[in-house]
Amino acid sequence: MSSLAPAASGPLPEAHRRGLIGVAYAAMAVFGMVLLIMGSLLPRLRVSLHQAGNLGSLPLLGILIATVIIGPLLDTVGAKPILAAGLLLVAAPLAVLPSLASYGALAAAALVYGLGGGILNTATNALVSDLSALGRAEARERRAMALNLLGFFFNVGAILAPLLIAFADSPRGVAAILRGLAAVTIVVLAAVLALRFPPPAHPGSKPLDMLRVLANPLVCWIGVILFFESGSENAMFVWAGKLVQSALSVNPGRATAALVALTAAMGLGRLFALGWLRLLGHFKTLWLSCSTVAIGLALTAAGGTFALMLGGLAVTGLGFAAIYPTVLGIAGDRFPSDTGTVFGGIITVSLLGGTAGPWLASRLAPGHPRHVLWLPLVAAVGVAAFASLIAIRYRRQASA
């Protein structure tokens, strides 16, 4: 049974399907906005270093908790109530954040909007995966292309909110921005409530019964790929600026350009991936991406000038760009009737990898900061190897 079978009232018209995908893209941009918002606010908050560390971690904890729980619910309850709950859990904390003064209240708000963000991340990926292939030819490429475009909207949100807060010149300006973001989230929520969504894949099933699919070896292999990829991406997000600063002795302001180059290149790369996928398909796109990562890391390691190191990090970002969304596309293609459960499981594994990556990099850095680059290089080899295993399985099933 398809996870997006036509509703009892009839199949979704094409314009309606596109409207649902557009709402999912907007919800993913909301997730991008809230993911980095606490980091942007911390310099303005009167909290201790220990409290600042907790406030930075609580949204990530909320995202992890929501991701663990939400997958099976998407397949048994459906995307509409799940998305609505996620948007509400984001909008409410954003609206009240400007009026919160105590550490406890700030911590509670950070955890709540993290929960909402985790819901949005899993639900939008699962929804777009299914909708992009609904009644369409070339479903495999369409899924991966739509998920790469979804990733682009995440990057837009992740860049936009910190930029707006950075240019705010007063607490009143920050408050206006936060409440404006809450209002945008409410607009997306209204669109979700107004639209008809396809029914869940397994209405009436027990969520715990849905977890059996996670024992499939292919799900495990996909999870390993996302563990590698998320770990290497987060390691580079944390260490890119420090790497450039240590290698070239530049000031912190210039070193921040390294993170900007990496992040902006990832966003652009997800747009470029729309063409790569059409020309090359899933697996060749993944192998090209891993090769591009290796080239970018080599340029970064060899860079003796600021421009060359930034160029190397930008090439690395281009390589990273298509891997995560394309692997999700493969998962959606292989498990179309269990998308929510499978996406919830593999995104949870990716979050664990994202947590482990910076920690592992910190163990490599004491020898020399450039030793950090070994981690994404090994991860790229791992991604290519497990992608090859999945490709071999694809071919065997096709020839059987």
Secondary structure per residue as TSV (DSSP state, phi and psi in degrees):
chain	resnum	aa	ss	phi	psi
A	1	M	-	360.0	128.7
A	2	S	-	-67.8	145.2
A	3	S	T	-71.0	-12.2
A	4	L	T	-130.3	53.6
A	5	A	-	-65.4	152.1
A	6	P	-	-59.1	144.8
A	7	A	B	-71.1	166.9
A	8	A	T	-60.4	-28.2
A	9	S	T	-84.1	2.2
A	10	G	B	122.8	166.2
A	11	P	-	-69.3	160.5
A	12	L	-	-74.4	128.2
A	13	P	-	-63.3	155.5
A	14	E	H	-59.6	-42.3
A	15	A	H	-63.8	-37.5
A	16	H	H	-68.0	-41.3
A	17	R	H	-60.6	-43.8
A	18	R	H	-65.3	-35.9
A	19	G	H	-62.7	-40.8
A	20	L	H	-63.8	-41.7
A	21	I	H	-64.2	-40.2
A	22	G	H	-61.6	-40.3
A	23	V	H	-64.6	-39.7
A	24	A	H	-63.3	-40.7
A	25	Y	H	-61.6	-41.9
A	26	A	H	-64.3	-40.3
A	27	A	H	-66.0	-35.5
A	28	M	H	-67.3	-36.7
A	29	A	H	-62.6	-36.3
A	30	V	H	-62.1	-43.2
A	31	F	H	-60.3	-43.0
A	32	G	H	-59.9	-38.8
A	33	M	H	-64.4	-43.8
A	34	V	H	-80.8	-20.4
A	35	L	H	-60.7	-39.9
A	36	L	T	-107.4	6.4
A	37	I	H	-70.7	-35.3
A	38	M	H	-66.4	-38.3
A	39	G	H	-60.4	-32.4
A	40	S	H	-75.3	-29.0
A	41	L	H	-85.6	-26.8
A	42	L	G	-54.3	-42.0
A	43	P	G	-61.0	-18.9
A	44	R	G	-97.6	-7.9
A	45	L	S	-93.5	143.1
A	46	R	-	-92.2	80.1
A	47	V	-	-133.8	159.2
A	48	S	-	-73.1	167.3
A	49	L	H	-61.7	-39.6
A	50	H	H	-63.7	-43.8
A	51	Q	H	-66.4	-36.8
A	52	A	H	-61.6	-41.7
A	53	G	H	-62.4	-41.0
A	54	N	H	-65.1	-42.7
A	55	L	H	-64.2	-33.0
A	56	G	H	-72.5	-28.4
A	57	S	H	-87.8	-28.8
A	58	L	H	-61.2	-41.3
A	59	P	H	-59.8	-38.7
A	60	L	H	-66.0	-37.8
A	61	L	H	-62.9	-43.2
A	62	G	H	-61.6	-41.8
A	63	I	H	-61.0	-44.3
A	64	L	H	-63.6	-45.9
A	65	I	H	-60.4	-46.7
A	66	A	H	-63.3	-40.3
A	67	T	H	-65.7	-38.1
A	68	V	H	-62.5	-37.7
A	69	I	H	-87.4	-36.3
A	70	I	H	-77.9	-26.5
A	71	G	H	-53.8	-58.5
A	72	P	H	-60.7	-31.4
A	73	L	H	-65.1	-33.1
A	74	L	H	-61.4	-37.9
A	75	D	H	-79.9	-21.1
A	76	T	H	-105.0	-28.8
A	77	V	T	-105.9	-35.8
A	78	G	-	109.0	162.4
A	79	A	H	-76.8	-30.4
A	80	K	H	-61.4	-55.6
A	81	P	H	-65.9	-30.4
A	82	I	H	-68.3	-47.8
A	83	L	H	-61.7	-42.1
A	84	A	H	-61.1	-43.0
A	85	A	H	-63.4	-42.8
A	86	G	H	-61.9	-43.8
A	87	L	H	-65.8	-38.5
A	88	L	H	-66.1	-38.7
A	89	L	H	-69.5	-19.9
A	90	V	H	-86.4	-45.8
A	91	A	H	-64.0	-43.6
A	92	A	H	-61.9	-50.3
A	93	P	H	-62.9	-38.7
A	94	L	H	-61.7	-39.0
A	95	A	H	-66.8	-34.7
A	96	V	H	-96.5	-12.4
A	97	L	G	-52.0	-43.1
A	98	P	G	-61.7	-22.9
A	99	S	G	-97.6	1.5
A	100	L	-	-88.2	134.9
A	101	A	-	-118.8	-30.7
A	102	S	S	-86.6	151.9
A	103	Y	H	-60.9	-40.9
A	104	G	H	-60.8	-42.2
A	105	A	H	-67.4	-41.0
A	106	L	H	-62.8	-40.3
A	107	A	H	-64.1	-43.6
A	108	A	H	-62.3	-42.9
A	109	A	H	-63.5	-41.5
A	110	A	H	-63.0	-41.9
A	111	L	H	-65.4	-42.2
A	112	V	H	-65.9	-46.9
A	113	Y	H	-71.6	-23.7
A	114	G	H	-64.9	-42.7
A	115	L	H	-58.6	-45.8
A	116	G	H	-62.2	-42.1
A	117	G	H	-63.0	-40.6
A	118	G	H	-62.2	-39.0
A	119	I	H	-62.7	-46.9
A	120	L	H	-62.4	-40.9
A	121	N	H	-60.3	-52.2
A	122	T	H	-69.4	-44.3
A	123	A	H	-66.0	-41.6
A	124	T	H	-68.7	-40.4
A	125	N	H	-61.9	-44.9
A	126	A	H	-65.8	-43.1
A	127	L	H	-64.6	-47.0
A	128	V	H	-65.5	-38.0
A	129	S	H	-57.0	-44.8
A	130	D	H	-76.4	-45.6
A	131	L	H	-65.2	-34.9
A	132	S	H	-67.9	-22.8
A	133	A	H	-104.5	-3.0
A	134	L	T	-66.1	112.1
A	135	G	T	65.0	24.3
A	136	R	-	-116.3	147.4
A	137	A	S	-76.6	162.5
A	138	E	S	52.5	49.7
A	139	A	H	-60.3	-36.2
A	140	R	H	-60.1	-52.1
A	141	E	H	-67.0	-37.0
A	142	R	H	-64.1	-39.8
A	143	R	H	-59.6	-53.2
A	144	A	H	-63.2	-38.9
A	145	M	H	-64.6	-44.6
A	146	A	H	-64.6	-37.1
A	147	L	H	-71.9	-33.0
A	148	N	H	-65.8	-40.2
A	149	L	H	-66.8	-36.0
A	150	L	H	-60.2	-42.3
A	151	G	H	-62.2	-34.6
A	152	F	H	-62.1	-42.3
A	153	F	H	-66.0	-32.8
A	154	F	H	-59.7	-46.4
A	155	N	H	-61.2	-38.8
A	156	V	H	-60.1	-47.3
A	157	G	H	-64.6	-39.9
A	158	A	H	-67.1	-28.3
A	159	I	H	-87.0	-37.7
A	160	L	H	-65.6	-51.2
A	161	A	H	-62.2	-48.9
A	162	P	H	-61.0	-35.4
A	163	L	H	-64.2	-44.3
A	164	L	H	-60.6	-44.4
A	165	I	H	-67.9	-36.9
A	166	A	H	-61.6	-32.5
A	167	F	T	-91.2	-3.3
A	168	A	-	-70.0	131.3
A	169	D	-	-102.4	7.1
A	170	S	S	-160.7	159.2
A	171	P	H	-56.1	-34.9
A	172	R	H	-65.2	-37.3
A	173	G	H	-66.2	-40.9
A	174	V	H	-63.2	-43.2
A	175	A	H	-60.2	-41.7
A	176	A	H	-63.8	-39.0
A	177	I	H	-65.6	-46.4
A	178	L	H	-61.5	-43.6
A	179	R	H	-70.4	-30.8
A	180	G	H	-65.4	-41.1
A	181	L	H	-65.2	-36.5
A	182	A	H	-63.6	-40.0
A	183	A	H	-65.1	-40.9
A	184	V	H	-59.9	-42.5
A	185	T	H	-62.2	-39.3
A	186	I	H	-65.2	-36.5
A	187	V	H	-62.4	-43.6
A	188	V	H	-63.5	-40.5
A	189	L	H	-60.1	-42.7
A	190	A	H	-61.3	-39.1
A	191	A	H	-65.3	-40.2
A	192	V	H	-60.9	-44.7
A	193	L	H	-68.2	-28.1
A	194	A	H	-81.4	-24.2
A	195	L	S	-91.4	149.8
A	196	R	-	-85.9	125.8
A	197	F	-	-102.0	153.0
A	198	P	-	-64.3	157.4
A	199	P	-	-71.9	161.9
A	200	P	-	-66.5	159.4
A	201	A	S	-69.6	-37.9
A	202	H	S	-132.2	66.6
A	203	P	T	-63.8	137.2
A	204	G	T	87.1	-11.6
A	205	S	-	-75.3	155.5
A	206	K	-	-80.0	131.6
A	207	P	G	-54.4	-36.6
A	208	L	G	-66.0	-30.5
A	209	D	G	-66.7	-24.2
A	210	M	G	-72.7	-16.7
A	211	L	G	-73.1	-11.7
A	212	R	G	-60.2	-31.6
A	213	V	G	-63.8	-23.0
A	214	L	G	-69.3	-14.0
A	215	A	G	-81.2	-7.7
A	216	N	S	-62.1	130.4
A	217	P	H	-55.7	-34.5
A	218	L	H	-65.3	-38.2
A	219	V	H	-61.4	-41.5
A	220	C	H	-64.3	-42.4
A	221	W	H	-63.7	-42.7
A	222	I	H	-63.2	-40.7
A	223	G	H	-60.2	-40.0
A	224	V	H	-63.3	-42.3
A	225	I	H	-58.8	-46.8
A	226	L	H	-69.9	-29.6
A	227	F	H	-61.5	-49.1
A	228	F	H	-59.4	-49.3
A	229	E	H	-67.1	-46.7
A	230	S	H	-64.5	-38.2
A	231	G	H	-62.3	-43.9
A	232	S	H	-71.1	-38.4
A	233	E	H	-61.8	-50.2
A	234	N	H	-65.1	-35.8
A	235	A	H	-60.4	-42.2
A	236	M	H	-72.7	-34.9
A	237	F	H	-59.5	-42.1
A	238	V	H	-74.5	-38.8
A	239	W	H	-103.3	-8.1
A	240	A	H	-58.7	-50.7
A	241	G	H	-64.1	-42.5
A	242	K	H	-64.5	-36.6
A	243	L	H	-62.2	-47.3
A	244	V	H	-66.4	-41.7
A	245	Q	H	-62.3	-43.2
A	246	S	H	-69.8	-38.5
A	247	A	H	-74.0	-35.3
A	248	L	H	-117.3	-2.5
A	249	S	-	56.0	41.3
A	250	V	-	-88.2	164.3
A	251	N	-	-74.6	160.4
A	252	P	H	-57.7	-33.0
A	253	G	H	-62.2	-46.1
A	254	R	H	-69.1	-34.4
A	255	A	H	-63.7	-31.2
A	256	T	H	-61.8	-25.6
A	257	A	H	-61.0	-24.7
A	258	A	H	-63.7	-43.8
A	259	L	H	-67.1	-38.4
A	260	V	H	-62.0	-44.4
A	261	A	H	-61.4	-44.5
A	262	L	H	-63.3	-47.1
A	263	T	H	-69.7	-44.1
A	264	A	H	-64.1	-40.1
A	265	A	H	-64.3	-35.7
A	266	M	H	-63.8	-42.3
A	267	G	H	-62.7	-46.3
A	268	L	H	-64.7	-38.6
A	269	G	H	-61.0	-32.1
A	270	R	H	-71.3	-26.8
A	271	L	H	-73.3	-43.4
A	272	F	H	-60.6	-32.6
A	273	A	H	-63.1	-22.3
A	274	L	H	-60.8	-36.7
A	275	G	H	-78.1	-41.4
A	276	W	H	-58.6	-43.9
A	277	L	H	-65.3	-38.9
A	278	R	H	-64.5	-37.6
A	279	L	H	-84.1	-37.8
A	280	L	H	-109.5	-24.3
A	281	G	H	82.9	179.3
A	282	H	H	-57.3	-59.5
A	283	F	H	-74.4	-38.7
A	284	K	H	-65.7	-33.7
A	285	T	H	-63.3	-42.1
A	286	L	H	-64.8	-43.2
A	287	W	H	-66.9	-39.9
A	288	L	H	-61.9	-41.0
A	289	S	H	-63.3	-44.8
A	290	C	H	-63.8	-38.4
A	291	S	H	-65.3	-39.5
A	292	T	H	-64.8	-40.2
A	293	V	H	-58.2	-46.3
A	294	A	H	-61.4	-41.7
A	295	I	H	-64.5	-44.3
A	296	G	H	-62.1	-40.1
A	297	L	H	-66.4	-38.2
A	298	A	H	-63.7	-43.1
A	299	L	H	-63.3	-40.5
A	300	T	H	-65.0	-43.1
A	301	A	H	-65.8	-35.7
A	302	A	H	-86.3	-11.6
A	303	G	-	-63.0	124.0
A	304	G	-	-107.5	-1.5
A	305	T	S	-128.2	160.6
A	306	F	H	-60.8	-44.9
A	307	A	H	-63.4	-40.9
A	308	L	H	-68.6	-39.8
A	309	M	H	-67.2	-40.5
A	310	L	H	-63.9	-39.3
A	311	G	H	-62.6	-41.9
A	312	G	H	-62.9	-41.2
A	313	L	H	-68.2	-34.7
A	314	A	H	-65.8	-41.6
A	315	V	H	-64.1	-39.9
A	316	T	H	-59.9	-43.8
A	317	G	H	-61.9	-39.6
A	318	L	H	-60.0	-40.0
A	319	G	H	-67.4	-41.6
A	320	F	H	-61.4	-35.6
A	321	A	H	-49.5	-51.1
A	322	A	T	-87.3	-12.2
A	323	I	H	-65.7	-55.8
A	324	Y	H	-60.8	-52.6
A	325	P	H	-63.9	-36.0
A	326	T	H	-68.3	-38.2
A	327	V	H	-65.6	-38.9
A	328	L	H	-61.2	-37.2
A	329	G	H	-61.7	-40.0
A	330	I	H	-62.2	-43.3
A	331	A	H	-63.0	-42.7
A	332	G	H	-63.9	-34.9
A	333	D	H	-68.7	-39.6
A	334	R	H	-83.0	-23.5
A	335	F	-	-131.6	61.0
A	336	P	T	-67.6	-21.3
A	337	S	T	-98.0	0.4
A	338	D	S	-133.6	33.9
A	339	T	H	-59.3	-46.0
A	340	G	H	-60.8	-47.9
A	341	T	H	-64.3	-46.3
A	342	V	H	-65.6	-45.3
A	343	F	H	-63.7	-40.3
A	344	G	H	-60.0	-42.1
A	345	G	H	-66.6	-48.0
A	346	I	H	-75.6	-30.5
A	347	I	H	-69.7	-34.4
A	348	T	H	-60.3	-45.6
A	349	V	H	-61.5	-38.9
A	350	S	H	-65.3	-36.7
A	351	L	H	-65.1	-36.8
A	352	L	H	-64.1	-41.0
A	353	G	H	-63.8	-39.9
A	354	G	H	-63.2	-30.9
A	355	T	H	-74.9	-39.0
A	356	A	H	-73.9	-31.8
A	357	G	H	-56.8	-55.8
A	358	P	H	-60.4	-35.6
A	359	W	H	-65.2	-44.5
A	360	L	H	-63.7	-39.9
A	361	A	H	-62.2	-36.1
A	362	S	H	-64.7	-24.2
A	363	R	H	-79.6	-20.1
A	364	L	H	-89.5	-28.1
A	365	A	T	-64.6	-35.8
A	366	P	T	-56.8	-34.4
A	367	G	T	-63.1	-47.9
A	368	H	-	-169.1	136.6
A	369	P	G	-53.6	-33.3
A	370	R	G	-68.9	-15.5
A	371	H	G	-63.8	-20.3
A	372	V	G	-57.1	-30.7
A	373	L	G	-66.3	-17.7
A	374	W	H	-64.1	-32.0
A	375	L	H	-64.5	-54.0
A	376	P	H	-64.8	-26.5
A	377	L	H	-68.6	-46.8
A	378	V	H	-62.9	-39.7
A	379	A	H	-62.9	-40.2
A	380	A	H	-62.8	-40.1
A	381	V	H	-62.6	-42.2
A	382	G	H	-63.1	-42.7
A	383	V	H	-60.4	-46.2
A	384	A	H	-63.0	-40.1
A	385	A	H	-66.3	-47.1
A	386	F	H	-72.1	-30.9
A	387	A	H	-62.4	-36.9
A	388	S	H	-65.7	-40.2
A	389	L	H	-60.1	-43.2
A	390	I	H	-67.9	-39.7
A	391	A	H	-62.2	-40.7
A	392	I	H	-61.8	-41.8
A	393	R	H	-64.6	-40.0
A	394	Y	H	-56.0	-49.6
A	395	R	H	-63.3	-41.3
A	396	R	H	-64.4	-39.9
A	397	Q	H	-69.0	-35.5
A	398	A	H	-68.1	-33.7
A	399	S	H	-88.4	-8.7
A	400	A	-	-74.1	360.0
